[in-house]
Amino acid sequence: MDQILIRNATVINENQITETDILIGDGLIRKIGLNLSDALVNRVIDAQGKYLLPGVIDDQVHFREPGLTHKATIRSESRAAVAGGVTSFMEMPNTVPNALTQQLLADKYAIASQSSLANYSFFMGASNSNLDEVLRTDPRAVCGIKVFMGSSTGNMLVDNERVLDELFAQSPMLIATHCEDEATIRANTEQYRAEYGPDAPARIHPLVRNEAACLISSSMAVELARRHNTRLHILHISTADELPLFDHTSLGPVPLRDKRITAEVCVHHLWYDSRDYERLGNQIKCNPAIKASHHKEALLAALLDDRLDIIATDHAPHTWEEKQQPYWQAPSGLPLVQHPLLMMLEFVKQGKLSMETLVRKMCHAPAECFQIDRRGYIREGYWADLVLVDMNQSTTVTKENLYYHCGWSPLEGFTFGASVTHTVVSGELVYADGEFLKARAGQRLSFER
């Protein structure tokens, strides 16, 4: 394995900014301090003028393998991830076949063990009929249980109230939910199909999948979790309406590790709003929908005051041809995993976010929320998952520098004011100055539960 010395780094970690060196050996951070040296070092990186951060942990991606590899593969999307500073990901179960059995879940881990450049974990999927399989999941080896309380691929909509109650009552581990009320969405779909016919514009998406659909479902999830004291994490909150569900002010400051109910916001719900449908159309069609600008502003405020705990991507690629279909036929989801760090660094440049808060929400918080073993921080004895960024070197998104299998991004043409120069995954330098140095380096995540 690489034995690496990173010199002269400006480290952002645990709400502090320090100038130091980092010594990496056998996959781990061996020493942190000034003027370090080691006879076994075979690679030295001069980080002068750059920021060194813990690797980003993305707790919500769709890498499409198995079964949907015309859209993406674990290999292609993990390469895109590390090029953007994402060193660990947690992938969703709505692949084909859906990961609804322990064997199908194991199959996905086997694929990643041979092909992933980033560290990995996979959610076990829940359905109306697989409770026994779900309860066999090992909390120490799997990131969580995924429950679609809204439409999804295949047999993954869990809309049986008895099953939901039993799942929340019996789950031995974190449940992550997609919350949109299916009955509301179906009624809205019928209304807008009648109004617009087959040629509806993409801008109606936040009307079809509206605020009420989100709030009804999120409220149900929170009520179930409170009733059973379930460890609940609600994915991709997209509305101001839902934010009171996560207001802990009456209890005083609550450390993340002590929260039983947590929530996240995705980068696209912070970056885009409903005005962008005119320019990008189906490219930004996703579930839950990108909504009016006041929601975007409220989500950022909630992120800053800790009502929202994590920043994620919900990376969900589709082919360009699929996205060019009429609105009703075009699939929901957009590719994002190569750029979440650069997107949030742009917020730093704009004064909307501090570097310390960025690291807390993209690195520390996912590790705390999911109780990941020795990742998410720059600490001696922890796995060396690290990213170097240059805040003075710009990055323009072009088709030529995208690593997604689908080959497109709604960010094409945008110039970020920063760049990712180096990414270290589990102690291996995998990406440096636009080049991939390893074919596979990712390790299976483990959890302290």
C-alpha positions in Angstrom: 0.0 0.0 0.0 1.0 3.6 -0.4 3.0 5.2 2.4 2.2 8.9 2.0 3.5 12.1 3.5 1.3 15.2 3.0 3.2 18.3 3.8 2.2 21.9 4.5 -1.5 21.3 4.5 -4.2 23.7 5.8 -6.4 21.1 7.5 -10.2 21.7 8.1 -11.3 19.3 10.7 -13.5 19.4 13.8 -14.3 23.1 13.5 -10.6 24.0 13.5 -8.2 25.2 10.8 -4.6 24.1 11.3 -1.3 24.0 9.4 0.2 20.6 9.7 1.6 17.5 8.0 -0.1 14.1 7.7 1.7 10.7 7.6 -0.3 7.9 6.1 0.7 4.2 6.3 -1.1 0.9 5.8 -4.3 2.6 5.0 -4.5 4.7 8.2 -3.5 8.2 9.4 -0.4 7.3 11.4 0.6 10.8 12.6 -0.5 14.4 12.5 2.1 17.1 13.3 4.7 19.5 12.0 7.9 18.5 10.2 7.0 14.9 9.9 9.3 12.4 8.1 9.4 8.6 7.7 11.9 6.4 5.9 9.1 4.2 4.5 7.3 7.0 2.7 7.1 6.4 -1.0 5.0 9.4 -2.0 5.2 13.0 -0.9 2.5 15.5 -1.6 3.2 19.2 -1.1 -0.1 20.8 -0.1 1.1 24.3 0.3 -1.7 26.8 -0.4 -4.4 24.0 -0.5 -7.0 22.9 2.0 -7.0 19.3 3.2 -10.4 17.9 4.2 -11.8 14.5 5.3 -13.2 12.7 2.3 -16.9 13.5 1.6 -19.3 10.7 2.6 -22.4 10.6 0.3 -25.1 8.7 2.1 -27.5 8.6 -0.9 -26.5 7.5 -4.4 -28.0 5.3 -7.2 -25.1 3.6 -9.1 -27.5 1.4 -11.1 -25.7 -1.9 -10.9 -26.9 -4.6 -11.3 -29.5 -4.5 -14.0 -29.4 -0.8 -15.2 -25.8 -0.7 -16.4 -26.8 1.2 -19.5 -27.2 4.2 -17.1 -24.2 3.7 -14.8 -22.0 1.1 -13.1 -20.3 1.0 -9.7 -17.0 1.4 -11.4 -17.9 4.4 -13.5 -19.8 6.3 -10.8 -17.2 5.6 -8.1 -14.5 7.1 -10.4 -16.7 10.2 -10.8 -17.1 10.3 -7.0 -13.4 10.3 -6.2 -12.7 12.8 -8.9 -15.0 15.1 -6.9 -13.6 14.3 -3.5 -16.3 11.8 -2.5 -14.4 8.9 -0.8 -17.3 6.8 0.5 -20.9 6.2 -0.7 -24.0 4.4 0.4 -26.1 3.1 -2.5 -29.8 2.5 -2.8 -31.6 -0.8 -3.3 -33.8 0.0 -6.3 -31.5 -1.7 -8.8 -32.7 -4.6 -10.9 -33.5 -6.9 -9.3 -34.3 -4.8 -6.2 -32.0 -5.6 -3.2 -34.8 -7.2 -1.2 -33.0 -10.4 0.0 -29.8 -10.9 1.8 -28.4 -12.8 -1.2 -29.2 -9.9 -3.6 -27.6 -7.5 -1.2 -24.5 -9.7 -1.0 -24.3 -9.8 -4.8 -23.9 -6.0 -4.8 -21.2 -6.1 -2.3 -19.4 -8.6 -4.4 -19.5 -6.3 -7.5 -18.2 -3.4 -5.5 -15.3 -5.4 -4.0 -14.0 -5.9 -7.5 -14.7 -2.6 -9.1 -15.2 0.4 -6.7 -12.6 3.1 -6.4 -14.5 4.6 -3.4 -15.5 3.0 -0.1 -19.0 1.5 -0.2 -22.0 0.3 1.6 -25.4 -0.7 0.3 -28.9 -0.2 1.9 -31.1 -3.3 2.4 -34.4 -2.6 0.7 -37.8 -3.0 2.3 -41.1 -3.9 0.6 -44.6 -4.9 1.7 -43.6 -8.5 1.8 -40.0 -9.0 3.0 -40.0 -8.1 6.7 -38.3 -11.3 7.7 -35.4 -10.7 5.3 -35.0 -7.1 6.4 -34.8 -8.2 10.1 -31.9 -10.5 9.2 -29.7 -7.5 8.2 -26.5 -7.2 10.2 -26.3 -3.6 11.7 -22.5 -3.7 11.9 -22.1 -4.5 8.2 -24.9 -2.6 6.4 -25.5 1.1 6.5 -29.3 0.9 6.9 -32.7 -0.1 5.8 -34.2 1.9 2.9 -38.0 2.5 2.9 -39.7 4.1 -0.1 -42.8 5.8 1.3 -43.4 7.0 -2.2 -43.2 5.5 -5.7 -40.0 3.6 -6.7 -38.6 1.0 -9.1 -40.1 -2.5 -9.0 -41.7 -3.7 -5.8 -40.3 -1.2 -3.4 -43.2 1.1 -2.5 -44.1 0.3 1.1 -47.6 1.6 1.5 -49.1 -1.1 3.8 -49.6 0.6 7.2 -49.3 -2.6 9.2 -46.0 -3.5 7.5 -44.7 0.0 8.1 -45.6 -0.2 11.8 -44.0 -3.5 12.2 -40.9 -2.4 10.4 -40.4 0.7 12.5 -41.2 -1.3 15.7 -38.7 -4.1 15.0 -35.9 -2.7 12.9 -32.6 -3.2 14.7 -30.9 -0.4 12.8 -31.3 3.0 11.1 -34.2 3.3 8.7 -33.7 5.8 5.8 -36.9 7.0 4.1 -37.9 8.6 0.8 -41.0 10.5 1.9 -43.7 11.5 -0.6 -47.4 10.5 -0.3 -48.4 8.3 -3.2 -52.1 9.1 -3.0 -51.4 12.9 -3.3 -49.1 12.4 -6.2 -51.6 10.2 -8.1 -54.3 12.8 -7.6 -52.1 15.6 -8.8 -50.9 13.5 -11.8 -54.5 13.0 -12.8 -55.3 16.7 -12.5 -52.3 17.9 -14.5 -52.6 15.2 -17.2 -56.2 16.4 -17.8 -55.0 20.0 -17.9 -51.8 19.7 -20.0 -52.3 16.5 -21.9 -49.3 14.5 -23.2 -47.1 17.6 -23.8 -46.8 18.9 -20.3 -43.8 21.1 -19.5 -41.2 20.1 -16.9 -42.1 23.1 -14.8 -45.2 21.4 -13.5 -43.1 18.8 -11.7 -43.2 20.6 -8.3 -47.0 20.9 -8.7 -47.4 17.2 -9.3 -45.0 16.2 -6.5 -45.9 19.1 -4.3 -45.3 20.3 -0.7 -48.3 18.4 0.7 -47.1 15.1 -0.7 -43.8 15.6 1.1 -45.2 16.8 4.4 -47.9 14.1 4.7 -45.3 11.3 4.3 -42.5 12.9 6.4 -45.0 13.5 9.2 -46.0 9.8 9.1 -42.4 8.7 9.2 -41.7 10.9 12.2 -44.8 9.8 14.0 -43.9 6.1 13.5 -40.3 6.8 14.7 -41.5 8.6 17.8 -44.0 5.9 18.6 -41.4 3.1 18.4 -38.2 5.1 19.3 -36.8 4.1 15.9 -33.6 5.4 14.5 -35.0 7.4 11.5 -33.1 9.3 8.8 -35.3 11.2 6.3 -33.6 11.6 3.0 -33.6 14.7 0.7 -35.9 17.1 2.5 -37.1 19.6 -0.2 -39.6 21.9 1.5 -39.8 24.6 4.2 -43.1 22.9 5.2 -41.2 19.9 6.6 -38.6 21.7 8.7 -40.7 22.1 11.9 -40.5 18.3 12.1 -36.8 18.6 13.0 -36.9 21.6 15.3 -35.2 20.6 18.5 -35.0 24.0 20.1 -37.4 23.3 22.9 -35.0 20.6 24.1 -31.9 22.8 23.9 -28.8 21.8 21.8 -29.0 18.1 20.9 -25.7 16.5 19.7 -26.1 14.6 16.5 -25.0 11.4 18.1 -28.0 11.7 20.4 -30.7 12.4 17.8 -33.1 9.6 17.1 -34.5 11.4 14.1 -32.2 13.1 11.6 -32.7 14.6 8.1 -30.6 15.7 5.2 -30.7 18.1 2.2 -29.3 17.4 -1.2 -27.1 19.7 -3.2 -29.6 20.2 -6.0 -32.3 21.4 -3.6 -29.9 24.0 -2.4 -28.5 24.9 -5.9 -31.6 25.0 -8.1 -35.2 26.3 -7.8 -38.3 26.1 -9.9 -37.2 28.9 -12.2 -34.5 26.6 -13.6 -37.0 24.3 -15.3 -37.3 26.8 -18.1 -33.6 26.4 -18.9 -32.9 22.8 -18.0 -36.3 21.0 -18.2 -36.2 17.3 -17.5 -32.5 17.5 -16.7 -33.5 18.6 -13.2 -36.6 16.5 -12.9 -36.1 14.5 -9.7 -38.1 13.1 -6.8 -38.8 14.9 -4.5 -39.1 17.8 -6.9 -37.0 21.0 -7.0 -39.4 23.6 -5.8 -39.8 27.4 -5.5 -36.9 29.6 -4.4 -38.2 30.2 -0.9 -37.8 26.5 -0.1 -34.1 26.7 -1.2 -33.5 29.6 1.1 -35.3 27.9 4.0 -33.3 24.7 3.5 -30.0 26.5 3.7 -31.1 28.2 6.9 -32.1 24.9 8.4 -28.8 23.4 7.5 -26.9 26.2 9.2 -29.0 25.9 12.5 -28.8 22.1 12.5 -32.4 21.2 11.8 -30.9 19.5 8.8 -27.9 17.3 9.6 -26.3 16.2 6.3 -25.6 17.3 2.8 -25.9 14.5 0.2 -26.5 14.1 -3.6 -29.1 11.5 -4.4 -27.0 10.9 -7.5 -29.4 9.2 -10.0 -28.2 9.1 -13.6 -30.2 8.3 -16.7 -29.2 8.3 -20.3 -29.5 11.6 -22.3 -32.0 9.8 -24.6 -34.2 8.9 -21.6 -34.2 12.5 -20.4 -35.2 13.8 -23.8 -38.6 12.0 -23.6 -41.7 14.1 -22.9 -42.2 15.1 -19.3 -44.6 12.3 -18.3 -42.2 9.6 -19.7 -38.8 11.1 -18.7 -37.4 9.4 -15.6 -36.6 11.3 -12.4 -33.0 11.8 -11.2 -29.9 13.7 -12.2 -26.1 12.9 -12.0 -24.3 14.8 -9.3 -21.7 12.8 -7.4 -18.7 14.3 -9.2 -19.5 17.9 -8.0 -21.1 18.1 -4.6 -18.0 19.4 -2.9 -17.3 22.0 -5.6 -21.0 23.1 -5.4 -20.7 23.7 -1.7 -17.3 25.3 -2.0 -19.0 27.8 -4.3 -21.3 28.5 -1.4 -18.2 29.1 0.7 -16.9 31.6 -1.8 -20.3 33.3 -1.8 -20.2 33.6 2.0 -23.3 31.3 2.5 -21.3 28.6 4.2 -18.1 28.3 6.2 -15.4 25.7 5.4 -15.9 24.3 8.9 -19.6 23.9 8.4 -19.1 22.3 5.0 -16.8 19.7 6.5 -19.2 19.1 9.4 -22.2 18.5 7.1 -20.5 16.5 4.4 -17.9 14.5 6.3 -18.3 14.4 10.1 -22.1 14.3 10.2 -22.6 11.3 7.8 -20.0 9.4 9.9 -21.8 10.2 13.1 -25.3 9.7 11.8 -24.5 6.2 10.4 -21.9 5.4 13.1 -19.3 4.6 10.6 -16.1 3.0 12.0 -13.1 5.3 11.9 -14.0 7.5 9.0 -15.2 11.1 8.4 -12.5 12.8 10.5 -8.8 13.5 10.2 -7.6 11.7 13.3 -4.6 9.5 14.1 -5.7 5.8 13.8 -8.6 6.6 11.4 -8.7 5.4 7.8 -7.0 7.9 5.5 -9.9 9.2 3.4 -8.7 12.7 2.4 -9.2 15.3 -0.3 -7.1 18.3 -1.3 -8.8 21.3 -2.8 -7.3 24.4 -4.4 -9.6 27.4 -3.8 -7.7 29.4 -6.4 -7.9 27.0 -9.4 -11.1 27.0 -11.3 -13.0 24.0 -12.8 -15.3 24.3 -15.8 -17.7 21.4 -16.2 -17.5 20.0 -19.8 -18.5 16.7 -21.4 -14.8 15.9 -21.7 -14.1 16.0 -18.0 -17.2 14.1 -16.8 -16.7 10.5 -15.7 -20.4 9.5 -15.5 -21.4 6.6 -17.7 -24.4 8.7 -18.9 -22.0 11.4 -20.2 -24.0 14.5 -19.2 -24.6 16.9 -16.3 -27.0 19.8 -15.8 -23.9 21.7 -14.6 -22.2 21.6 -18.0 -20.7 25.0 -18.9 -20.6 26.2 -15.3 -17.2 27.3 -13.9 -16.5 26.6 -10.2 -14.0 28.8 -8.4 -12.2 25.8 -6.9 -10.8 22.4 -7.9 -10.2 19.0 -6.4 -6.5 18.1 -6.9 -6.0 14.9 -4.9 -8.1 12.2 -3.4 -6.9 9.5 -1.0 -9.2 6.5 -0.4 -8.4 4.1 2.5 -4.8 5.2 2.4 -4.3 5.0 -1.4 -3.8 8.0 -3.6 -6.4 7.3 -6.3 -6.7 10.6 -8.0 -4.2 13.4 -8.6 -4.2 16.4 -10.9 -6.9 14.9 -13.3 -5.4 11.4 -13.4 -6.6 8.2 -11.9 -3.7 6.3 -10.3 -5.6 3.1 -9.1 -8.2 0.8 -10.6 -9.7 -0.1 -7.3 -9.1 1.1 -3.7 -12.5 1.1 -2.0 -13.1 -0.8 1.2 -16.5 -2.0 2.6 -17.7 0.4 5.3 -18.3 -1.1 8.8 -20.4 0.4 11.5 -20.0 0.8 15.3 -23.4 -0.5 16.4 
